[in-house]
Amino acid sequence: MLEAVLKGLALGFVLALSVGPIIFTIIKQSLNNGHKGGFSFVAGVWVSDIILVVLSNTLTALVSGLLEHTRTIAFGGSVFLVAMGVYFVFFKKVSLGRDAEGNEARFRKRDMARVFASGFIINTLNPGVIFFWLGNATVLSTTHTLQERIVIFSVCLLVNMAADVGKIMMAGKLRNKLTLKTLSVINKISGTILIGFGIALLWGVIFYHKK
């Protein structure tokens, strides 16, 4: 069982340190909307990850069937990322999340639901995430029991969640020092990064299609 824990830690660190649109959006949401915004976003990501882990380990045939539609999923994900990026760069009106008296503005339930949904969609439409969970589940199923895999993936998810919490807390500390101009620049950088990831994903779809 110790081996399962160690493998879970290793997978968790790989996932936590991977660079993708998720990490930049976590930071952006935390800077824009504080801890509530950050946690709303990662909650959507976490729910998506948990669903994919369960499906990968119990309904392999179903997830494998999804992989037959990789191009469609990737195309949808790339369009969504580019659309979000364009919105952040050209249309998003930034604010420091404070009212006229300088107090932190209320983050409403509908705002939380919207940010939660964006986290869930971005993560679910990322083919790399699907490949990560299904690939590891498939490989580990040949050498580990279901109980051992539960330990591995549980530890992996906990490590990744802890890393996400750390990102939110660090971004929260920086938030009070931001000016409106700085926040605007950060949003444009984040949007540009999302556009870049979306275009790269779309390029991969086109290249794969040609093959």
C-alpha positions in Angstrom: 0.0 0.0 0.0 3.0 2.3 0.6 3.9 1.9 -3.1 0.4 3.0 -4.0 0.7 6.1 -1.9 4.1 7.0 -3.4 2.8 6.5 -6.9 -0.2 8.7 -6.1 2.2 11.4 -4.8 4.3 11.2 -7.9 1.2 11.5 -10.2 -0.1 14.3 -8.1 3.1 16.4 -8.3 3.2 15.8 -12.1 -0.4 17.1 -12.4 0.1 20.0 -10.0 3.3 21.2 -11.8 1.9 20.8 -15.3 1.6 24.1 -17.2 -1.8 24.6 -18.9 -4.7 27.0 -19.2 -6.1 25.8 -15.8 -3.2 27.2 -13.7 -3.4 30.7 -15.3 -7.2 30.8 -15.0 -7.0 29.8 -11.3 -4.6 32.7 -10.7 -6.7 35.1 -12.8 -10.0 34.2 -11.0 -8.3 34.6 -7.6 -6.9 38.0 -8.5 -10.2 39.2 -10.0 -12.7 37.8 -7.5 -10.6 36.8 -4.4 -10.7 33.5 -2.7 -14.4 32.8 -3.5 -13.7 33.2 -7.2 -10.6 31.0 -7.1 -12.3 28.3 -5.1 -15.4 28.4 -7.3 -13.3 27.8 -10.3 -11.2 25.0 -8.9 -14.3 23.3 -7.5 -15.5 23.0 -11.1 -12.1 21.6 -12.1 -12.1 19.1 -9.1 -15.6 17.8 -9.9 -14.5 17.3 -13.5 -11.4 15.5 -12.4 -13.3 13.2 -10.0 -15.8 12.3 -12.7 -13.1 11.5 -15.2 -11.2 9.4 -12.6 -14.3 7.4 -11.8 -15.2 6.9 -15.4 -11.6 6.0 -16.3 -11.4 3.3 -13.7 -15.0 1.8 -13.9 -16.2 2.6 -17.4 -13.1 2.2 -19.5 -15.2 1.3 -22.6 -17.2 4.5 -22.3 -14.1 6.7 -22.0 -12.4 4.8 -24.8 -15.4 5.6 -26.9 -15.0 9.3 -26.1 -11.4 9.1 -27.3 -12.8 8.1 -30.7 -14.2 11.6 -30.8 -10.9 13.2 -29.7 -10.9 15.7 -32.7 -14.4 16.9 -31.9 -13.6 17.3 -28.2 -10.3 19.0 -29.0 -12.0 21.3 -31.5 -14.7 22.3 -29.0 -12.1 22.9 -26.3 -9.9 25.0 -28.6 -12.8 27.2 -29.6 -13.9 27.6 -26.0 -10.4 28.6 -24.9 -9.9 31.1 -27.8 -13.3 32.6 -27.1 -12.5 33.1 -23.4 -9.1 34.5 -24.3 -10.6 37.0 -26.8 -13.2 38.0 -24.2 -10.5 38.6 -21.5 -8.3 40.6 -23.9 -10.8 42.8 -25.7 -14.1 42.8 -23.8 -13.6 42.0 -20.1 -14.1 45.1 -17.9 -11.7 44.6 -15.0 -12.4 45.9 -11.4 -10.7 45.4 -8.1 -13.8 43.8 -6.7 -14.5 46.6 -4.3 -17.5 48.9 -3.8 -17.4 52.7 -3.7 -16.4 52.6 0.0 -13.4 50.4 -0.7 -15.0 47.3 0.8 -14.8 44.0 -1.0 -17.8 43.6 -3.3 -20.1 40.7 -2.8 -19.5 37.6 -4.9 -23.0 36.3 -5.6 -24.2 32.8 -5.9 -24.8 33.2 -9.6 -21.2 34.4 -10.0 -20.0 31.4 -8.2 -22.1 29.1 -10.4 -20.8 30.8 -13.5 -17.1 30.5 -12.5 -17.7 26.9 -11.3 -19.1 26.0 -14.8 -16.2 27.6 -16.6 -13.8 25.5 -14.5 -15.7 22.3 -15.2 -16.0 23.0 -19.0 -12.3 24.0 -19.5 -11.1 20.9 -17.7 -13.6 18.5 -19.3 -12.9 19.7 -22.8 -9.2 19.4 -22.4 -8.1 16.2 -24.3 -4.8 16.2 -22.4 -6.7 15.7 -19.1 -8.8 12.8 -20.5 -5.6 11.2 -21.8 -3.9 11.7 -18.4 -6.6 10.0 -16.4 -7.5 7.3 -18.9 -3.9 6.5 -19.8 -2.8 6.1 -16.1 -5.9 4.2 -15.2 -5.3 1.8 -18.1 -1.7 1.2 -17.3 -2.3 0.8 -13.6 -5.2 -1.6 -14.1 -2.7 -4.2 -15.4 -0.5 -4.1 -12.3 -2.7 -2.9 -9.4 -5.9 -4.0 -7.8 -8.9 -1.7 -7.7 -8.2 -0.9 -4.0 -4.7 0.1 -4.8 -5.9 2.3 -7.7 -8.4 4.0 -5.4 -5.5 4.9 -3.1 -3.3 6.1 -6.0 -5.9 8.3 -7.6 -7.2 9.6 -4.2 -3.7 10.7 -3.2 -3.1 12.2 -6.6 -6.3 14.2 -6.4 -5.5 15.4 -2.9 -2.1 16.6 -3.9 -3.4 18.4 -6.9 -6.2 20.0 -4.7 -3.7 21.1 -2.1 -1.6 22.7 -4.9 -4.6 24.5 -6.2 -5.4 25.9 -2.8 -1.9 27.1 -2.5 -2.1 28.9 -5.8 -5.3 30.6 -4.7 -3.9 31.7 -1.3 -0.8 33.1 -2.9 -2.8 35.0 -5.5 -5.1 36.3 -2.7 -2.1 37.8 -0.9 -1.1 39.7 -4.1 -4.6 40.9 -4.8 -4.6 43.7 -2.2 -1.5 45.2 -3.8 -2.9 45.4 -7.3 -3.9 48.5 -9.1 -6.6 48.6 -11.8 -4.0 49.0 -14.5 -2.0 46.1 -13.2 -5.1 43.9 -13.1 -6.0 44.9 -16.6 -2.6 43.9 -17.8 -2.8 40.5 -16.0 -6.2 39.8 -17.6 -4.9 40.6 -21.1 -1.8 38.3 -20.5 -4.1 35.6 -19.2 -6.4 36.0 -22.2 -3.5 35.9 -24.6 -2.2 32.7 -22.9 -5.7 31.1 -23.3 -5.8 32.1 -27.0 -2.3 30.6 -27.4 -3.3 27.3 -25.8 -6.5 27.2 -27.9 -4.7 27.8 -31.2 -2.1 25.2 -30.3 -4.9 22.7 -29.5 -6.6 23.6 -32.8 -3.3 23.2 -34.7 -3.0 19.7 -33.2 -6.5 18.8 -34.3 -5.8 19.9 -37.9 -2.4 18.2 -38.0 -3.9 15.0 -36.6 -6.7 15.1 -39.1 -4.3 15.4 -42.0 -2.5 12.3 -40.8 
